[in-house]
């Protein structure tokens, strides 16, 4: 606004043009859809409008503490209908990386993390802990300690 005119990206016409020009929207979850366990004002209406316009919605998070199933439950608890297929977590990304790179299911995965990573790895057919370890997956672990590092 250096010249006193609004930024063209902030005009209603520019916003409509942007929305019309894309097929999909990727939303971060924490701080965009919710804060803690509180839904952010205007989110349901925005998502409904985008769905009515035929837009694909994807919800992404780098929080590895929950699986896509667990996030789907959180969305429902907040009154939002979001399928697991619309959710992309770092836990799911780690599991899919191993799967797409032909990591042998016979090898075990050592996880420094919590339930979200463990669940996604198991759903992808990988066994966690014990035996000779072929990969290490690291995510947030509130209970990480020296013993787990050995």
Phi and psi in radians as a Rosetta constraint file:
Dihedral C 1 N 2 CA 2 C 2 CIRCULARHARMONIC -1.059 0.35
Dihedral N 2 CA 2 C 2 N 3 CIRCULARHARMONIC -0.581 0.35
Dihedral C 2 N 3 CA 3 C 3 CIRCULARHARMONIC -1.685 0.35
Dihedral N 3 CA 3 C 3 N 4 CIRCULARHARMONIC 0.178 0.35
Dihedral C 3 N 4 CA 4 C 4 CIRCULARHARMONIC 1.500 0.35
Dihedral N 4 CA 4 C 4 N 5 CIRCULARHARMONIC -0.090 0.35
Dihedral C 4 N 5 CA 5 C 5 CIRCULARHARMONIC -1.697 0.35
Dihedral N 5 CA 5 C 5 N 6 CIRCULARHARMONIC 2.562 0.35
Dihedral C 5 N 6 CA 6 C 6 CIRCULARHARMONIC -1.154 0.35
Dihedral N 6 CA 6 C 6 N 7 CIRCULARHARMONIC 2.605 0.35
Dihedral C 6 N 7 CA 7 C 7 CIRCULARHARMONIC -1.054 0.35
Dihedral N 7 CA 7 C 7 N 8 CIRCULARHARMONIC 2.251 0.35
Dihedral C 7 N 8 CA 8 C 8 CIRCULARHARMONIC -1.043 0.35
Dihedral N 8 CA 8 C 8 N 9 CIRCULARHARMONIC -0.422 0.35
Dihedral C 8 N 9 CA 9 C 9 CIRCULARHARMONIC -1.235 0.35
Dihedral N 9 CA 9 C 9 N 10 CIRCULARHARMONIC -0.290 0.35
Dihedral C 9 N 10 CA 10 C 10 CIRCULARHARMONIC -1.698 0.35
Dihedral N 10 CA 10 C 10 N 11 CIRCULARHARMONIC 0.020 0.35
Dihedral C 10 N 11 CA 11 C 11 CIRCULARHARMONIC -1.409 0.35
Dihedral N 11 CA 11 C 11 N 12 CIRCULARHARMONIC 2.730 0.35
Dihedral C 11 N 12 CA 12 C 12 CIRCULARHARMONIC -1.070 0.35
Dihedral N 12 CA 12 C 12 N 13 CIRCULARHARMONIC -0.724 0.35
Dihedral C 12 N 13 CA 13 C 13 CIRCULARHARMONIC -1.108 0.35
Dihedral N 13 CA 13 C 13 N 14 CIRCULARHARMONIC -0.723 0.35
Dihedral C 13 N 14 CA 14 C 14 CIRCULARHARMONIC -1.148 0.35
Dihedral N 14 CA 14 C 14 N 15 CIRCULARHARMONIC -0.693 0.35
Dihedral C 14 N 15 CA 15 C 15 CIRCULARHARMONIC -1.107 0.35
Dihedral N 15 CA 15 C 15 N 16 CIRCULARHARMONIC -0.796 0.35
Dihedral C 15 N 16 CA 16 C 16 CIRCULARHARMONIC -1.057 0.35
Dihedral N 16 CA 16 C 16 N 17 CIRCULARHARMONIC -0.753 0.35
Dihedral C 16 N 17 CA 17 C 17 CIRCULARHARMONIC -1.081 0.35
Dihedral N 17 CA 17 C 17 N 18 CIRCULARHARMONIC -0.752 0.35
Dihedral C 17 N 18 CA 18 C 18 CIRCULARHARMONIC -1.079 0.35
Dihedral N 18 CA 18 C 18 N 19 CIRCULARHARMONIC -0.879 0.35
Dihedral C 18 N 19 CA 19 C 19 CIRCULARHARMONIC -1.041 0.35
Dihedral N 19 CA 19 C 19 N 20 CIRCULARHARMONIC -0.737 0.35
Dihedral C 19 N 20 CA 20 C 20 CIRCULARHARMONIC -1.176 0.35
Dihedral N 20 CA 20 C 20 N 21 CIRCULARHARMONIC -0.439 0.35
Dihedral C 20 N 21 CA 21 C 21 CIRCULARHARMONIC -1.528 0.35
Dihedral N 21 CA 21 C 21 N 22 CIRCULARHARMONIC -0.137 0.35
Dihedral C 21 N 22 CA 22 C 22 CIRCULARHARMONIC -2.101 0.35
Dihedral N 22 CA 22 C 22 N 23 CIRCULARHARMONIC 2.710 0.35
Dihedral C 22 N 23 CA 23 C 23 CIRCULARHARMONIC -1.737 0.35
Dihedral N 23 CA 23 C 23 N 24 CIRCULARHARMONIC -0.386 0.35
Dihedral C 23 N 24 CA 24 C 24 CIRCULARHARMONIC -2.438 0.35
Dihedral N 24 CA 24 C 24 N 25 CIRCULARHARMONIC 2.645 0.35
Dihedral C 24 N 25 CA 25 C 25 CIRCULARHARMONIC -2.206 0.35
Dihedral N 25 CA 25 C 25 N 26 CIRCULARHARMONIC 2.276 0.35
Dihedral C 25 N 26 CA 26 C 26 CIRCULARHARMONIC -1.866 0.35
Dihedral N 26 CA 26 C 26 N 27 CIRCULARHARMONIC 2.193 0.35
Dihedral C 26 N 27 CA 27 C 27 CIRCULARHARMONIC -2.024 0.35
Dihedral N 27 CA 27 C 27 N 28 CIRCULARHARMONIC 2.300 0.35
Dihedral C 27 N 28 CA 28 C 28 CIRCULARHARMONIC -1.203 0.35
Dihedral N 28 CA 28 C 28 N 29 CIRCULARHARMONIC 2.792 0.35
Dihedral C 28 N 29 CA 29 C 29 CIRCULARHARMONIC -1.689 0.35
Dihedral N 29 CA 29 C 29 N 30 CIRCULARHARMONIC -1.119 0.35
Dihedral C 29 N 30 CA 30 C 30 CIRCULARHARMONIC -1.256 0.35
Dihedral N 30 CA 30 C 30 N 31 CIRCULARHARMONIC 2.107 0.35
Dihedral C 30 N 31 CA 31 C 31 CIRCULARHARMONIC 1.626 0.35
Dihedral N 31 CA 31 C 31 N 32 CIRCULARHARMONIC -0.200 0.35
Dihedral C 31 N 32 CA 32 C 32 CIRCULARHARMONIC -2.032 0.35
Dihedral N 32 CA 32 C 32 N 33 CIRCULARHARMONIC -0.851 0.35
Dihedral C 32 N 33 CA 33 C 33 CIRCULARHARMONIC -1.648 0.35
Dihedral N 33 CA 33 C 33 N 34 CIRCULARHARMONIC -0.719 0.35
Dihedral C 33 N 34 CA 34 C 34 CIRCULARHARMONIC -2.521 0.35
Dihedral N 34 CA 34 C 34 N 35 CIRCULARHARMONIC 2.846 0.35
Dihedral C 34 N 35 CA 35 C 35 CIRCULARHARMONIC -2.178 0.35
Dihedral N 35 CA 35 C 35 N 36 CIRCULARHARMONIC 1.948 0.35
Dihedral C 35 N 36 CA 36 C 36 CIRCULARHARMONIC 1.120 0.35
Dihedral N 36 CA 36 C 36 N 37 CIRCULARHARMONIC -2.055 0.35
Dihedral C 36 N 37 CA 37 C 37 CIRCULARHARMONIC -1.914 0.35
Dihedral N 37 CA 37 C 37 N 38 CIRCULARHARMONIC 0.349 0.35
Dihedral C 37 N 38 CA 38 C 38 CIRCULARHARMONIC -1.950 0.35
Dihedral N 38 CA 38 C 38 N 39 CIRCULARHARMONIC 2.181 0.35
Dihedral C 38 N 39 CA 39 C 39 CIRCULARHARMONIC -1.202 0.35
Dihedral N 39 CA 39 C 39 N 40 CIRCULARHARMONIC 2.401 0.35
Dihedral C 39 N 40 CA 40 C 40 CIRCULARHARMONIC -1.366 0.35
Dihedral N 40 CA 40 C 40 N 41 CIRCULARHARMONIC 2.378 0.35
Dihedral C 40 N 41 CA 41 C 41 CIRCULARHARMONIC -0.967 0.35
Dihedral N 41 CA 41 C 41 N 42 CIRCULARHARMONIC 2.354 0.35
Dihedral C 41 N 42 CA 42 C 42 CIRCULARHARMONIC 1.569 0.35
Dihedral N 42 CA 42 C 42 N 43 CIRCULARHARMONIC -0.187 0.35
Dihedral C 42 N 43 CA 43 C 43 CIRCULARHARMONIC -1.104 0.35
Dihedral N 43 CA 43 C 43 N 44 CIRCULARHARMONIC -0.868 0.35
Dihedral C 43 N 44 CA 44 C 44 CIRCULARHARMONIC -1.008 0.35
Dihedral N 44 CA 44 C 44 N 45 CIRCULARHARMONIC -0.748 0.35
Dihedral C 44 N 45 CA 45 C 45 CIRCULARHARMONIC -1.141 0.35
Dihedral N 45 CA 45 C 45 N 46 CIRCULARHARMONIC -0.710 0.35
Dihedral C 45 N 46 CA 46 C 46 CIRCULARHARMONIC -1.125 0.35
Dihedral N 46 CA 46 C 46 N 47 CIRCULARHARMONIC -0.809 0.35
Dihedral C 46 N 47 CA 47 C 47 CIRCULARHARMONIC -1.136 0.35
Dihedral N 47 CA 47 C 47 N 48 CIRCULARHARMONIC -0.732 0.35
Dihedral C 47 N 48 CA 48 C 48 CIRCULARHARMONIC -1.039 0.35
Dihedral N 48 CA 48 C 48 N 49 CIRCULARHARMONIC -0.780 0.35
Dihedral C 48 N 49 CA 49 C 49 CIRCULARHARMONIC -1.083 0.35
Dihedral N 49 CA 49 C 49 N 50 CIRCULARHARMONIC -0.796 0.35
Dihedral C 49 N 50 CA 50 C 50 CIRCULARHARMONIC -1.121 0.35
Dihedral N 50 CA 50 C 50 N 51 CIRCULARHARMONIC -0.690 0.35
Dihedral C 50 N 51 CA 51 C 51 CIRCULARHARMONIC -1.124 0.35
Dihedral N 51 CA 51 C 51 N 52 CIRCULARHARMONIC -0.747 0.35
Dihedral C 51 N 52 CA 52 C 52 CIRCULARHARMONIC -1.080 0.35
Dihedral N 52 CA 52 C 52 N 53 CIRCULARHARMONIC -0.487 0.35
Dihedral C 52 N 53 CA 53 C 53 CIRCULARHARMONIC -1.449 0.35
Dihedral N 53 CA 53 C 53 N 54 CIRCULARHARMONIC 0.005 0.35
Dihedral C 53 N 54 CA 54 C 54 CIRCULARHARMONIC 1.412 0.35
Dihedral N 54 CA 54 C 54 N 55 CIRCULARHARMONIC 0.332 0.35
Dihedral C 54 N 55 CA 55 C 55 CIRCULARHARMONIC -1.449 0.35
Dihedral N 55 CA 55 C 55 N 56 CIRCULARHARMONIC 2.497 0.35
Dihedral C 55 N 56 CA 56 C 56 CIRCULARHARMONIC -1.432 0.35
Dihedral N 56 CA 56 C 56 N 57 CIRCULARHARMONIC 2.350 0.35
Dihedral C 56 N 57 CA 57 C 57 CIRCULARHARMONIC -2.009 0.35
Dihedral N 57 CA 57 C 57 N 58 CIRCULARHARMONIC 2.360 0.35
Dihedral C 57 N 58 CA 58 C 58 CIRCULARHARMONIC -2.298 0.35
Dihedral N 58 CA 58 C 58 N 59 CIRCULARHARMONIC 2.364 0.35
Dihedral C 58 N 59 CA 59 C 59 CIRCULARHARMONIC -1.971 0.35
Dihedral N 59 CA 59 C 59 N 60 CIRCULARHARMONIC 2.108 0.35
Dihedral C 59 N 60 CA 60 C 60 CIRCULARHARMONIC -2.054 0.35
Dihedral N 60 CA 60 C 60 N 61 CIRCULARHARMONIC 2.585 0.35
Dihedral C 60 N 61 CA 61 C 61 CIRCULARHARMONIC -2.665 0.35
Dihedral N 61 CA 61 C 61 N 62 CIRCULARHARMONIC 2.526 0.35
Dihedral C 61 N 62 CA 62 C 62 CIRCULARHARMONIC -1.652 0.35
Dihedral N 62 CA 62 C 62 N 63 CIRCULARHARMONIC 0.144 0.35
Dihedral C 62 N 63 CA 63 C 63 CIRCULARHARMONIC -1.428 0.35
Dihedral N 63 CA 63 C 63 N 64 CIRCULARHARMONIC 2.019 0.35
Dihedral C 63 N 64 CA 64 C 64 CIRCULARHARMONIC -1.591 0.35
Dihedral N 64 CA 64 C 64 N 65 CIRCULARHARMONIC 0.024 0.35
Dihedral C 64 N 65 CA 65 C 65 CIRCULARHARMONIC -1.224 0.35
Dihedral N 65 CA 65 C 65 N 66 CIRCULARHARMONIC -0.397 0.35
Dihedral C 65 N 66 CA 66 C 66 CIRCULARHARMONIC -2.158 0.35
Dihedral N 66 CA 66 C 66 N 67 CIRCULARHARMONIC 2.650 0.35
Dihedral C 66 N 67 CA 67 C 67 CIRCULARHARMONIC -1.504 0.35
Dihedral N 67 CA 67 C 67 N 68 CIRCULARHARMONIC 3.038 0.35
Dihedral C 67 N 68 CA 68 C 68 CIRCULARHARMONIC -1.088 0.35
Dihedral N 68 CA 68 C 68 N 69 CIRCULARHARMONIC -0.652 0.35
Dihedral C 68 N 69 CA 69 C 69 CIRCULARHARMONIC -1.066 0.35
Dihedral N 69 CA 69 C 69 N 70 CIRCULARHARMONIC -0.775 0.35
Dihedral C 69 N 70 CA 70 C 70 CIRCULARHARMONIC -1.163 0.35
Dihedral N 70 CA 70 C 70 N 71 CIRCULARHARMONIC -0.662 0.35
Dihedral C 70 N 71 CA 71 C 71 CIRCULARHARMONIC -1.177 0.35
Dihedral N 71 CA 71 C 71 N 72 CIRCULARHARMONIC -0.652 0.35
Dihedral C 71 N 72 CA 72 C 72 CIRCULARHARMONIC -1.036 0.35
Dihedral N 72 CA 72 C 72 N 73 CIRCULARHARMONIC -0.711 0.35
Dihedral C 72 N 73 CA 73 C 73 CIRCULARHARMONIC -1.096 0.35
Dihedral N 73 CA 73 C 73 N 74 CIRCULARHARMONIC -0.707 0.35
Dihedral C 73 N 74 CA 74 C 74 CIRCULARHARMONIC -1.123 0.35
Dihedral N 74 CA 74 C 74 N 75 CIRCULARHARMONIC -0.764 0.35
Dihedral C 74 N 75 CA 75 C 75 CIRCULARHARMONIC -0.994 0.35
Dihedral N 75 CA 75 C 75 N 76 CIRCULARHARMONIC -0.822 0.35
Dihedral C 75 N 76 CA 76 C 76 CIRCULARHARMONIC -1.080 0.35
Dihedral N 76 CA 76 C 76 N 77 CIRCULARHARMONIC -0.716 0.35
Dihedral C 76 N 77 CA 77 C 77 CIRCULARHARMONIC -1.075 0.35
Dihedral N 77 CA 77 C 77 N 78 CIRCULARHARMONIC -0.476 0.35
Dihedral C 77 N 78 CA 78 C 78 CIRCULARHARMONIC -1.590 0.35
Dihedral N 78 CA 78 C 78 N 79 CIRCULARHARMONIC 0.060 0.35
Dihedral C 78 N 79 CA 79 C 79 CIRCULARHARMONIC 1.514 0.35
Dihedral N 79 CA 79 C 79 N 80 CIRCULARHARMONIC 0.298 0.35
Dihedral C 79 N 80 CA 80 C 80 CIRCULARHARMONIC -1.958 0.35
Dihedral N 80 CA 80 C 80 N 81 CIRCULARHARMONIC 2.286 0.35
Dihedral C 80 N 81 CA 81 C 81 CIRCULARHARMONIC -1.581 0.35
Dihedral N 81 CA 81 C 81 N 82 CIRCULARHARMONIC 1.819 0.35
Dihedral C 81 N 82 CA 82 C 82 CIRCULARHARMONIC -2.304 0.35
Dihedral N 82 CA 82 C 82 N 83 CIRCULARHARMONIC 2.253 0.35
Dihedral C 82 N 83 CA 83 C 83 CIRCULARHARMONIC -1.481 0.35
Dihedral N 83 CA 83 C 83 N 84 CIRCULARHARMONIC 2.796 0.35
Dihedral C 83 N 84 CA 84 C 84 CIRCULARHARMONIC -1.041 0.35
Dihedral N 84 CA 84 C 84 N 85 CIRCULARHARMONIC -0.576 0.35
Dihedral C 84 N 85 CA 85 C 85 CIRCULARHARMONIC -1.176 0.35
Dihedral N 85 CA 85 C 85 N 86 CIRCULARHARMONIC -0.324 0.35
Dihedral C 85 N 86 CA 86 C 86 CIRCULARHARMONIC -1.595 0.35
Dihedral N 86 CA 86 C 86 N 87 CIRCULARHARMONIC -0.008 0.35
Dihedral C 86 N 87 CA 87 C 87 CIRCULARHARMONIC -1.935 0.35
Dihedral N 87 CA 87 C 87 N 88 CIRCULARHARMONIC 2.297 0.35
Dihedral C 87 N 88 CA 88 C 88 CIRCULARHARMONIC -2.223 0.35
Dihedral N 88 CA 88 C 88 N 89 CIRCULARHARMONIC 1.905 0.35
Dihedral C 88 N 89 CA 89 C 89 CIRCULARHARMONIC -1.884 0.35
Dihedral N 89 CA 89 C 89 N 90 CIRCULARHARMONIC 2.872 0.35
Dihedral C 89 N 90 CA 90 C 90 CIRCULARHARMONIC -1.154 0.35
Dihedral N 90 CA 90 C 90 N 91 CIRCULARHARMONIC -0.531 0.35
Dihedral C 90 N 91 CA 91 C 91 CIRCULARHARMONIC -1.117 0.35
Dihedral N 91 CA 91 C 91 N 92 CIRCULARHARMONIC -0.803 0.35
Dihedral C 91 N 92 CA 92 C 92 CIRCULARHARMONIC -1.119 0.35
Dihedral N 92 CA 92 C 92 N 93 CIRCULARHARMONIC -0.713 0.35
Dihedral C 92 N 93 CA 93 C 93 CIRCULARHARMONIC -1.061 0.35
Dihedral N 93 CA 93 C 93 N 94 CIRCULARHARMONIC -0.717 0.35
Dihedral C 93 N 94 CA 94 C 94 CIRCULARHARMONIC -1.117 0.35
Dihedral N 94 CA 94 C 94 N 95 CIRCULARHARMONIC -0.794 0.35
Dihedral C 94 N 95 CA 95 C 95 CIRCULARHARMONIC -1.101 0.35
Dihedral N 95 CA 95 C 95 N 96 CIRCULARHARMONIC -0.765 0.35
Dihedral C 95 N 96 CA 96 C 96 CIRCULARHARMONIC -1.197 0.35
Dihedral N 96 CA 96 C 96 N 97 CIRCULARHARMONIC -0.582 0.35
Dihedral C 96 N 97 CA 97 C 97 CIRCULARHARMONIC -1.041 0.35
Dihedral N 97 CA 97 C 97 N 98 CIRCULARHARMONIC -0.838 0.35
Dihedral C 97 N 98 CA 98 C 98 CIRCULARHARMONIC -1.076 0.35
Dihedral N 98 CA 98 C 98 N 99 CIRCULARHARMONIC -0.794 0.35
Dihedral C 98 N 99 CA 99 C 99 CIRCULARHARMONIC -1.112 0.35
Dihedral N 99 CA 99 C 99 N 100 CIRCULARHARMONIC -0.838 0.35
Dihedral C 99 N 100 CA 100 C 100 CIRCULARHARMONIC -1.200 0.35
Dihedral N 100 CA 100 C 100 N 101 CIRCULARHARMONIC -0.376 0.35
Dihedral C 100 N 101 CA 101 C 101 CIRCULARHARMONIC -1.740 0.35
Dihedral N 101 CA 101 C 101 N 102 CIRCULARHARMONIC 0.344 0.35
Dihedral C 101 N 102 CA 102 C 102 CIRCULARHARMONIC 0.960 0.35
Dihedral N 102 CA 102 C 102 N 103 CIRCULARHARMONIC 0.681 0.35
Dihedral C 102 N 103 CA 103 C 103 CIRCULARHARMONIC -1.149 0.35
Dihedral N 103 CA 103 C 103 N 104 CIRCULARHARMONIC 2.247 0.35
Dihedral C 103 N 104 CA 104 C 104 CIRCULARHARMONIC -1.142 0.35
Dihedral N 104 CA 104 C 104 N 105 CIRCULARHARMONIC 2.203 0.35
Dihedral C 104 N 105 CA 105 C 105 CIRCULARHARMONIC -1.140 0.35
Dihedral N 105 CA 105 C 105 N 106 CIRCULARHARMONIC -0.226 0.35
Dihedral C 105 N 106 CA 106 C 106 CIRCULARHARMONIC -1.311 0.35
Dihedral N 106 CA 106 C 106 N 107 CIRCULARHARMONIC -0.411 0.35
Dihedral C 106 N 107 CA 107 C 107 CIRCULARHARMONIC -1.465 0.35
Dihedral N 107 CA 107 C 107 N 108 CIRCULARHARMONIC 2.616 0.35
Dihedral C 107 N 108 CA 108 C 108 CIRCULARHARMONIC -1.628 0.35
Dihedral N 108 CA 108 C 108 N 109 CIRCULARHARMONIC 2.755 0.35
Dihedral C 108 N 109 CA 109 C 109 CIRCULARHARMONIC -2.013 0.35
Dihedral N 109 CA 109 C 109 N 110 CIRCULARHARMONIC 2.179 0.35
Dihedral C 109 N 110 CA 110 C 110 CIRCULARHARMONIC -1.580 0.35
Dihedral N 110 CA 110 C 110 N 111 CIRCULARHARMONIC 2.168 0.35
Dihedral C 110 N 111 CA 111 C 111 CIRCULARHARMONIC -1.934 0.35
Dihedral N 111 CA 111 C 111 N 112 CIRCULARHARMONIC 2.184 0.35
Dihedral C 111 N 112 CA 112 C 112 CIRCULARHARMONIC -1.821 0.35
Dihedral N 112 CA 112 C 112 N 113 CIRCULARHARMONIC 1.708 0.35
Dihedral C 112 N 113 CA 113 C 113 CIRCULARHARMONIC 3.006 0.35
Dihedral N 113 CA 113 C 113 N 114 CIRCULARHARMONIC -2.861 0.35
Dihedral C 113 N 114 CA 114 C 114 CIRCULARHARMONIC -2.148 0.35
Dihedral N 114 CA 114 C 114 N 115 CIRCULARHARMONIC -2.900 0.35
Dihedral C 114 N 115 CA 115 C 115 CIRCULARHARMONIC -0.913 0.35
Dihedral N 115 CA 115 C 115 N 116 CIRCULARHARMONIC -0.650 0.35
Dihedral C 115 N 116 CA 116 C 116 CIRCULARHARMONIC -1.011 0.35
Dihedral N 116 CA 116 C 116 N 117 CIRCULARHARMONIC -0.799 0.35
Dihedral C 116 N 117 CA 117 C 117 CIRCULARHARMONIC -1.178 0.35
Dihedral N 117 CA 117 C 117 N 118 CIRCULARHARMONIC -0.801 0.35
Dihedral C 117 N 118 CA 118 C 118 CIRCULARHARMONIC -1.017 0.35
Dihedral N 118 CA 118 C 118 N 119 CIRCULARHARMONIC -0.794 0.35
Dihedral C 118 N 119 CA 119 C 119 CIRCULARHARMONIC -1.126 0.35
Dihedral N 119 CA 119 C 119 N 120 CIRCULARHARMONIC -0.792 0.35
Dihedral C 119 N 120 CA 120 C 120 CIRCULARHARMONIC -1.126 0.35
Dihedral N 120 CA 120 C 120 N 121 CIRCULARHARMONIC -0.675 0.35
Dihedral C 120 N 121 CA 121 C 121 CIRCULARHARMONIC -1.150 0.35
Dihedral N 121 CA 121 C 121 N 122 CIRCULARHARMONIC -0.738 0.35
Dihedral C 121 N 122 CA 122 C 122 CIRCULARHARMONIC -1.129 0.35
Dihedral N 122 CA 122 C 122 N 123 CIRCULARHARMONIC -0.724 0.35
Dihedral C 122 N 123 CA 123 C 123 CIRCULARHARMONIC -1.093 0.35
Dihedral N 123 CA 123 C 123 N 124 CIRCULARHARMONIC -0.515 0.35
Dihedral C 123 N 124 CA 124 C 124 CIRCULARHARMONIC -1.481 0.35
Dihedral N 124 CA 124 C 124 N 125 CIRCULARHARMONIC -0.018 0.35
Dihedral C 124 N 125 CA 125 C 125 CIRCULARHARMONIC 1.651 0.35
Dihedral N 125 CA 125 C 125 N 126 CIRCULARHARMONIC 0.261 0.35
Dihedral C 125 N 126 CA 126 C 126 CIRCULARHARMONIC -1.799 0.35
Dihedral N 126 CA 126 C 126 N 127 CIRCULARHARMONIC 2.562 0.35
Dihedral C 126 N 127 CA 127 C 127 CIRCULARHARMONIC -1.745 0.35
Dihedral N 127 CA 127 C 127 N 128 CIRCULARHARMONIC 2.405 0.35
Dihedral C 127 N 128 CA 128 C 128 CIRCULARHARMONIC -1.860 0.35
Dihedral N 128 CA 128 C 128 N 129 CIRCULARHARMONIC 2.571 0.35
Dihedral C 128 N 129 CA 129 C 129 CIRCULARHARMONIC 1.214 0.35
Dihedral N 129 CA 129 C 129 N 130 CIRCULARHARMONIC 2.828 0.35
Dihedral C 129 N 130 CA 130 C 130 CIRCULARHARMONIC 1.183 0.35
Dihedral N 130 CA 130 C 130 N 131 CIRCULARHARMONIC 2.832 0.35
Dihedral C 130 N 131 CA 131 C 131 CIRCULARHARMONIC 1.135 0.35
Dihedral N 131 CA 131 C 131 N 132 CIRCULARHARMONIC -3.111 0.35
Dihedral C 131 N 132 CA 132 C 132 CIRCULARHARMONIC -1.169 0.35
Dihedral N 132 CA 132 C 132 N 133 CIRCULARHARMONIC 2.248 0.35
Dihedral C 132 N 133 CA 133 C 133 CIRCULARHARMONIC -1.560 0.35
Dihedral N 133 CA 133 C 133 N 134 CIRCULARHARMONIC 2.332 0.35
Dihedral C 133 N 134 CA 134 C 134 CIRCULARHARMONIC -1.868 0.35
Dihedral N 134 CA 134 C 134 N 135 CIRCULARHARMONIC -0.301 0.35
Dihedral C 134 N 135 CA 135 C 135 CIRCULARHARMONIC -2.686 0.35
Dihedral N 135 CA 135 C 135 N 136 CIRCULARHARMONIC 2.653 0.35
Dihedral C 135 N 136 CA 136 C 136 CIRCULARHARMONIC -2.118 0.35
Dihedral N 136 CA 136 C 136 N 137 CIRCULARHARMONIC 2.232 0.35
Dihedral C 136 N 137 CA 137 C 137 CIRCULARHARMONIC -1.964 0.35
Dihedral N 137 CA 137 C 137 N 138 CIRCULARHARMONIC 2.212 0.35
Dihedral C 137 N 138 CA 138 C 138 CIRCULARHARMONIC -2.049 0.35
Dihedral N 138 CA 138 C 138 N 139 CIRCULARHARMONIC 2.226 0.35
Dihedral C 138 N 139 CA 139 C 139 CIRCULARHARMONIC -2.467 0.35
Dihedral N 139 CA 139 C 139 N 140 CIRCULARHARMONIC -3.028 0.35
Dihedral C 139 N 140 CA 140 C 140 CIRCULARHARMONIC -1.093 0.35
Dihedral N 140 CA 140 C 140 N 141 CIRCULARHARMONIC 2.257 0.35
Dihedral C 140 N 141 CA 141 C 141 CIRCULARHARMONIC -2.431 0.35
Dihedral N 141 CA 141 C 141 N 142 CIRCULARHARMONIC 1.826 0.35
Dihedral C 141 N 142 CA 142 C 142 CIRCULARHARMONIC -1.139 0.35
Dihedral N 142 CA 142 C 142 N 143 CIRCULARHARMONIC -0.294 0.35
Dihedral C 142 N 143 CA 143 C 143 CIRCULARHARMONIC -1.944 0.35
Dihedral N 143 CA 143 C 143 N 144 CIRCULARHARMONIC 0.363 0.35
Dihedral C 143 N 144 CA 144 C 144 CIRCULARHARMONIC -1.127 0.35
Dihedral N 144 CA 144 C 144 N 145 CIRCULARHARMONIC 2.401 0.35
Dihedral C 144 N 145 CA 145 C 145 CIRCULARHARMONIC -2.626 0.35
Dihedral N 145 CA 145 C 145 N 146 CIRCULARHARMONIC 3.101 0.35
Dihedral C 145 N 146 CA 146 C 146 CIRCULARHARMONIC -1.053 0.35
Dihedral N 146 CA 146 C 146 N 147 CIRCULARHARMONIC -0.679 0.35
Dihedral C 146 N 147 CA 147 C 147 CIRCULARHARMONIC -1.021 0.35
Dihedral N 147 CA 147 C 147 N 148 CIRCULARHARMONIC -0.735 0.35
Dihedral C 147 N 148 CA 148 C 148 CIRCULARHARMONIC -1.169 0.35
Dihedral N 148 CA 148 C 148 N 149 CIRCULARHARMONIC -0.425 0.35
Dihedral C 148 N 149 CA 149 C 149 CIRCULARHARMONIC -1.359 0.35
Dihedral N 149 CA 149 C 149 N 150 CIRCULARHARMONIC -0.394 0.35
